């Protein structure tokens, strides 16, 4: 049984990925900050596979250690999905509170790297690391400077880690616009229900997780799915 650690798995893309992995027989360690939503996700996932659900914030060092300790056996996959939008409604960079920006970087950049550092000693041969990025990392959108800068930093961490560790495959993946709570928080005055559901991005992530593509940055919806359950 392959083992995966997926952060931010109580809703949105994280839950969609966890569902797909559970259906394909992966054993899961998942987390989220909200206990009630995470427990609902755990009950659903447990009907398919073995799952450990740990409430906590990825920015907390003790929580990260608990996540890695909960993995039963070599770890085949880390999906760094948990992230924070930052200030909402989205402010211009000229008005972005420095303390809030520091928190965005703690959650979106420092925490994923710190989790990877803990996971590296227990990774299975050929393991995959998937860091969820955004097109805001490479394109300039008004109001998205704080979040986009954090994802650009995560992209570069992904690039360097891939260059340093040829024994694992390291991916940054842009899932595209999705109908998620984060998208709604970014545009609180708009109806975002016309965005695609997170499930439409999952096949591309599975291509990275179970395929043979080299380390790098990918757009999930541009990937075909050559692997099958």
N, C-alpha and C positions, 0 to 999 in steps of 0.2 A: 504494500500500500504506500503510495507516494504521499509525502507530507508537505502541506502548504501553510504559510502564515500570511494572513490577509488583514491589513489594518483598515479601520473605518468600514466595517462590514455589516452594520446594522441597517443600512438603507443605500439607495442609489447604486453607483457602479460597484462599490465594494460588495454589497449583497448580491448583485447580479453575477459577479465573478465567483463568489463563494457558492452560489447555487449551481453554477455550471460545473465547478470543480467537484462539488459533492455528488452530482449526478454521474460524474465520470470516475467516481471511486476514490477521490483524494481524501485523506484525513486532514482535518482543518484545525488551526488555531486562529481565532478571530477576536477582534476587539472593537470597542466603540466607547464613547463617553457616557451615553445614555443607557442605564441599566435595563429599563423596561423594553426599549426597542431591541437591545442586544439579546435579551432573553427570548423575545419572540423569534428573532432570527435563529438563535440556537435551537429552539424547539423544531423549527422547520428543517434546518439542515441536518439535525440528528435523525430525522426519519430516513435519510439517505446514507449517512456515513458517521464516523466518529468525529466529534467536534468538541473543542474546548473553547469556551467564550469567557473572556476576561475583560471586565469593565475597567476603563482607565484612559488616560491621556498619553498619547505617544510622546509628548514633550517631557514626560516624567521618566527619569532614569530607572527608578524601581519598577515601574510598569513595563518598560522595555525588557528588563531582565526577566520579569515574570512571563512575558510572552515567549521568549526563547526557551525558558526552562520548561514550558508546557508542551513543547514539541516532543513527541514520542518517537525517537529514532532520528536518523539523518534527515536534514531538511532539504527538500527538493526545490522549493519555491518560496520567495518572499515577494509579496505585492505591497509596495508602499503606496497605499491609496489614500489614507487619512490625510486631510489637509484642511486649512482654514482660509476662508476668503479674506478675512481682515475686516476693515471698517465697512459698514453698510449703512446707507447707500455709498457707493464707491466714490471716494474723494479724489480730486486732482492731487498730484504729487506735491504741489506747493502747499497743500493743506493737510498732508498726511501726518498724523501724530507719530512721532518717532517711536514712542513706546509701543504703539500698536504694530508698527512695521517690524520692530524687534520680535514681537510675538509671532508674526507671520513667518519670519525666517526660522524661529525656533521650531515651529511645527512643520513647516514645509521643506526645510533644508537640513537643519541640524538633526532633528529627530530621525528622518529616514537614514541618514548616514550613520548615526549612532546605532540604530537597529541593525543595519547591515554589518557594522563592526562586530556586534555581538553574535550575529548569525554566521559569519564567515567560518569560524572554527568548526561548526557543526553542519556545514553544507555538504550535501552528497555530491559525488563526482558528476559534472555536467549540470549542476543546479542552475536555476534561472532567478534573476533579480529583475523585477519589473517596477519601475518608478513611474507613477502616473503624472504626466506633465500636462501641458495645455498649449493651444496655439497662442495664448497670451505671452508665452515665453519667447516667441520669435516675431510677433507682430505687435505694433503699437496701437493699443486701444485706449481711448480716453477713460480714465478712472481705474484702469487695470494695472497701473504701474507697480503698486506694491505686490500684488499677487503674481503678476507676470515676472517681476524681477526675481521673486523667490523660485518660480518654476524654471527660469533661465539658469539660476544657480544650480538647481537640482539636475538640469540637463547636463551642465558641465561636470558636476560630480559623477554623473553616469558615464560621460565620455572618458574621464580620467580613470575611474575604477575599471572600465572595460580595458583600457590600455595597460593597467597594472596587473589585472587578474585574468589571464588567458584560460584559467581552469573553470571559469563560470561564464555564462552569457548574461550580459547586463543591458537592459533595455530602458529607454525612456519612451513612453507612448502617450500620444495625444488622443484622447477618446472622442474629441469633437464636442460640439454643443449637445447638451442633454437636458431632459426635463427632470431636474433635480432640485433639492432644496437650496443648494448653493447657487444655482442659476437663478432661482426665484429671489434669493437674498441679494444677488447682484443687481437685479432689476425689480425692486419691490413694487413699483407702480405698474408693471407690465404683467400680462398673462403669458407664461412661458410654456404652456401646455402644448404648443405647436412644435416644440423641440422633440427630437427623437428620444425614445426611452433609453435608459442605460443599456438594456439588453441588446440593442443594435450595435453596441461597441464591443460586446463580449467575444464574438467570433474572431475579431482581429487580435484580441489579447490571447485567445487560445492558440492562435497561429504562432505567436511568440513563445508561449509557455510550452507547447508540445511539438512545435516544428523545429526547423534547423536553421533559422535565419541568424546571421551574425549579429553580434552586439551592435547597438546603434539606436537611433531615434526613429520612430515610426508613427504614422497616423493609423489608428485602429481601423477606420472604415475603408482605408485603401488596401488593406491586406485581405487576400483570399485565405480560405481555410482548407489546407491540404490534409489535415489530420482528422481522424474520426474516432468516435468513442468505441 
